[in-house]
């Protein structure tokens, strides 16, 4: 049974606040602050809902009223916190109807991607916690198994729900259970290859699973591909509300398609489409689906992203992801940027390169605005490709482009490139094809949290022979690295850069290709050295200034390349300094491993005692502000300075220094 929100449920969600970070410093526990209580209103039905069981006795009229209250509550809470809004607004009636009919959590309700799960959270005992949504210690913006028994399967990446639901159904059947299994999948997620793998296997096994196809004709961006066209054909069937009502009253779940659908051909019975904003109609549909004890059924439900909130309905992205906003007007409260974002700098640099080289093309996997390729697409519509939510296909598509002499840039978030690792290895790296990977959202991503952290790309690409790996210390370096990637034409390459604003430095008019495998020294010192890879350089410079104040002269170097690494720079730093700290926003086995390999190859292994790597701790770091995530990971300027100070003190036995920041 769900209980009212308790911050303790979320505070240590997959992250031990007392576990040591990479420099051995224990993390301090945040204050246990109770989130503000939701304002209770007279005769508010929602106030009486602590779990879905409380709405199962409601009449149709009460359910309609409850939908209004849930939508108002969702707008009010997200206006304070920011987050994913449009998707949740579009599934209010759907969510209420599902929880009214299905006996959750006994019946399994699996949300694909789950950025549309906010109404689900409001109805499953987490309403009070919504004012702490996506904040440190608060609930996740996605479904999360450790957060609630009503979240049987965690999600945040696309196209996983059907496979997970089939797993639940197979387990149920093996154990002789009778519970229902429901997967809610958006039309965008349905275009992903894994969704079709799940459908293929589900149709073959013919297990009792209900798939709700939440079709709003919208992903983060408008959907692309032939499946989107097929769904549009299914929407335009001309069936009236009266005809659907008559069939439902007669106990019929009906397909209104004039021809067999792709789902029927895969062994999954297609029914619909139905009105996703008519809660009475949906209740009857799900009632009949629950009573079905045959094979799998797919219920096509038409919804509108942003439904019921005029500013969202009018916005081009339906207010998909928002900052805190004025609930009356929808106007978002965004602070004026102090510098251009890395994403926008990348897009501008790529456009500049494409103006000079007609072979430059760009590919996104359903994230044109998130990667900046919407701007590239406007400048070069014939040279920009949206592969849909299909990272595997996108990578191999780029491989084919490269085979025929083009210069493809695959602009994909670090967390989503994980989904295409085999294609990176088999189709690109082994064939030494010059595909260029522009890895956005590298490192910490803030409120999107554990499922979206860009933690692993340095490691999983660094182990591949023949790859060139770069990381931008600032936005000016990013411009030069885009030019460098264009110039690399005999092997695959990748450049990583973080989410958010740049450092605010002057940008070059045009990028200049860098010498491959050469880093740079940006500050000279005598005692210690910090070798940074990527945007950790700024914190390294601050730490060096702090160390200077207590008498530790510190060199700071920007590696630029993790592979091939600058062997001469590595040797110089280790020979000339008592201590060398490597710094990166990546997991174990990443940049530091390349540094240590360089020492061994140069027969300088005896200098390894001078090294201390600083990388992400062996934890899944949860949602919070990026600055706080950096602190918790032990990678902020204070942690860097303390690491150097402790090592210098240990090696030289010089008098103890005051710890920086105390």
Secondary structure, DSSP 8 states (H G I E B T S, - for coil): ---S--HHHHHTTT--TTS--TTS-----------------TT-GGGG-SSGGGGTT--HHHHHHHHHHHHHHHHHHHHHH-EE-HHHHTTHHHHHHHHHHS-TTTSEEEESS-TT-HHHHHHTT-TGGGGGTTSTTS--SS--TTT-TT-SS---SSS-HHHHHHHHHHHHHHHT----EEEEEEHHHHTSHHHHHHHHHHHHHT---EEEEEE-S-SSS---SHHHHHHHHHH-----HHHHHHHHHTT---B--SS--HHHHTT-EEEEEEETT-HHHHHHHHHHHHH--SS-EEEEEE--TTTT-HHHHHSTTTT-EE-SB-TTT--B-----SS-BHHHHHHHHHHHHHHH-TTEEEEESS-HHHHTHHHHHHH-GGGEEE--S-HHHHHHHHHHHHHTT-EEEEEEEHHHHGGGHHHIIIIIITTT---EEEEES-B--GGGGGGT-B-SHHHHHHTSTT-EEEE-SSHHHHHHHHHHHHH--SS-EEEE--SSB-------SS-----TT--EEEE--SSEEEEE-STTHHHHHHHHHHHHHTT--EEEEE--EEES--HHHHHHHHHH-SEEEEE-SS-TTSHHHHHHHHHHHTT-GGGGGGEEEE---SS---SS-HHHHHHHTT-SHHHHHHHHHHHHHHHH-------TT-
